Amino acid sequence: MMIKHFSEDWINEWCQLNGWTDLYIERCHYWAFPPGAVMPEPIPTEALKGIKAEKGLCGEERLWSMAAVVVSLMAALLSYCLKSPMPIVVAFAFGAITVGLLEVELT
């Protein structure tokens, strides 16, 4: 499972500012035509890192982060009421998966 780490609007804005055209998104990989090119190229990694640093979390990332917080709070309450550590274990596993999904892999 992969989540989007960049809003399409952010990438479109960068493309317009830098003269790139015809943005194409393929499974969280961003391609466009550089100025004067006849073949699409991946959006440069430095540009994606700059966009991420400037804009922060996108909507999908915020949703996953909030879900992890809510699951953790519910698990804490449920563990206290049931006097069992299992809800905390489930919340830990969900949090670990969420952190893994939020990792941005830019090569």
The 8 nearest C-alpha neighbors of each residue, nearest first, counted from 0:
[[1, 2, 100, 3, 26, 96, 99, 97],
 [2, 0, 100, 3, 27, 26, 101, 4],
 [1, 3, 4, 100, 0, 59, 60, 27],
 [2, 4, 5, 27, 59, 1, 6, 60],
 [3, 5, 57, 2, 60, 103, 6, 56],
 [6, 4, 3, 57, 7, 9, 51, 10],
 [5, 7, 8, 9, 57, 10, 4, 3],
 [6, 8, 10, 9, 11, 5, 24, 12],
 [7, 9, 11, 6, 10, 12, 5, 13],
 [10, 8, 12, 6, 7, 11, 13, 5],
 [9, 11, 13, 7, 12, 8, 14, 6],
 [12, 10, 14, 8, 13, 9, 7, 15],
 [11, 13, 9, 15, 10, 14, 8, 16],
 [14, 12, 10, 16, 11, 15, 17, 9],
 [13, 15, 19, 11, 17, 12, 16, 18],
 [16, 14, 12, 18, 17, 13, 19, 11],
 [15, 17, 13, 14, 18, 12, 19, 11],
 [16, 18, 14, 15, 19, 13, 34, 33],
 [17, 19, 15, 34, 14, 16, 20, 33],
 [20, 18, 33, 14, 32, 34, 17, 31],
 [19, 21, 32, 31, 22, 14, 18, 33],
 [22, 20, 31, 32, 23, 19, 30, 39],
 [23, 21, 31, 30, 20, 24, 11, 29],
 [22, 24, 30, 31, 29, 21, 25, 28],
 [25, 23, 29, 28, 30, 27, 26, 22],
 [24, 26, 28, 27, 29, 23, 30, 22],
 [27, 25, 28, 24, 1, 29, 3, 2],
 [26, 28, 25, 3, 24, 29, 2, 4],
 [29, 27, 25, 26, 24, 30, 41, 42],
 [28, 30, 24, 41, 42, 23, 27, 25],
 [31, 29, 41, 23, 40, 42, 22, 39],
 [30, 32, 22, 39, 21, 40, 20, 23],
 [31, 33, 39, 20, 19, 36, 40, 38],
 [34, 32, 19, 36, 35, 31, 20, 18],
 [33, 35, 18, 19, 36, 32, 20, 17],
 [36, 34, 33, 37, 32, 19, 18, 38],
 [37, 35, 33, 34, 38, 32, 39, 40],
 [36, 38, 35, 39, 32, 33, 34, 40],
 [39, 37, 36, 32, 40, 33, 31, 35],
 [40, 38, 32, 31, 30, 37, 41, 33],
 [39, 41, 30, 31, 32, 42, 38, 33],
 [42, 40, 30, 29, 43, 31, 39, 28],
 [41, 43, 30, 29, 40, 44, 31, 46],
 [44, 42, 46, 45, 41, 47, 40, 48],
 [43, 45, 47, 46, 48, 105, 42, 106],
 [46, 44, 48, 43, 47, 49, 42, 50],
 [45, 47, 49, 43, 44, 48, 50, 42],
 [46, 48, 50, 44, 49, 45, 51, 43],
 [49, 47, 45, 51, 46, 50, 52, 44],
 [50, 48, 46, 52, 47, 51, 53, 45],
 [49, 51, 47, 53, 48, 52, 54, 46],
 [52, 50, 48, 54, 55, 49, 53, 47],
 [53, 51, 49, 50, 55, 54, 48, 47],
 [52, 54, 50, 51, 55, 49, 48, 56],
 [53, 55, 51, 52, 50, 56, 57, 9],
 [56, 54, 51, 52, 53, 57, 50, 5],
 [55, 57, 60, 61, 54, 58, 4, 51],
 [56, 58, 60, 59, 5, 6, 4, 61],
 [59, 57, 61, 60, 62, 56, 6, 4],
 [58, 60, 62, 61, 57, 63, 3, 2],
 [61, 59, 63, 62, 57, 58, 56, 64],
 [62, 60, 64, 58, 59, 63, 65, 56],
 [61, 63, 59, 65, 60, 64, 66, 58],
 [64, 62, 66, 60, 61, 65, 67, 59],
 [65, 63, 61, 67, 66, 62, 60, 68],
 [64, 66, 68, 62, 67, 63, 61, 69],
 [65, 67, 63, 69, 64, 68, 70, 62],
 [68, 66, 70, 64, 65, 94, 69, 71],
 [67, 69, 65, 71, 66, 70, 72, 64],
 [68, 70, 66, 72, 71, 67, 73, 65],
 [71, 69, 73, 67, 68, 72, 90, 74],
 [72, 70, 74, 68, 90, 69, 73, 67],
 [71, 73, 75, 69, 74, 70, 68, 76],
 [72, 74, 70, 76, 75, 71, 77, 69],
 [75, 73, 86, 77, 71, 87, 72, 76],
 [76, 74, 72, 78, 73, 77, 71, 87],
 [75, 77, 79, 73, 74, 78, 80, 72],
 [76, 78, 74, 80, 79, 75, 81, 73],
 [79, 77, 83, 75, 81, 82, 76, 80],
 [78, 80, 82, 76, 77, 81, 75, 83],
 [81, 79, 77, 78, 82, 76, 83, 75],
 [80, 82, 78, 83, 79, 77, 84, 76],
 [83, 81, 79, 78, 80, 84, 77, 85],
 [82, 84, 78, 81, 85, 79, 86, 80],
 [83, 85, 87, 78, 86, 88, 82, 79],
 [86, 84, 88, 87, 83, 89, 78, 74],
 [87, 85, 74, 89, 88, 78, 84, 90],
 [88, 86, 90, 74, 85, 89, 84, 91],
 [89, 87, 85, 91, 86, 90, 92, 84],
 [88, 90, 86, 92, 91, 87, 93, 85],
 [91, 89, 87, 93, 71, 88, 92, 70],
 [90, 92, 94, 88, 89, 93, 87, 95],
 [91, 93, 95, 89, 94, 90, 96, 88],
 [94, 92, 90, 96, 91, 95, 97, 89],
 [93, 95, 97, 91, 92, 96, 67, 90],
 [94, 96, 92, 98, 97, 93, 91, 99],
 [97, 95, 99, 93, 94, 98, 100, 92],
 [96, 98, 94, 100, 99, 95, 93, 101],
 [99, 97, 101, 95, 100, 96, 94, 102],
 [98, 100, 96, 97, 102, 101, 95, 94],
 [101, 99, 97, 98, 102, 96, 1, 2],
 [100, 102, 98, 99, 97, 103, 60, 4],
 [103, 101, 99, 100, 104, 98, 4, 97],
 [102, 104, 105, 101, 4, 100, 99, 3],
 [105, 103, 102, 106, 101, 4, 100, 44],
 [106, 104, 103, 44, 48, 47, 45, 102],
 [105, 104, 44, 103, 43, 45, 48, 47]]
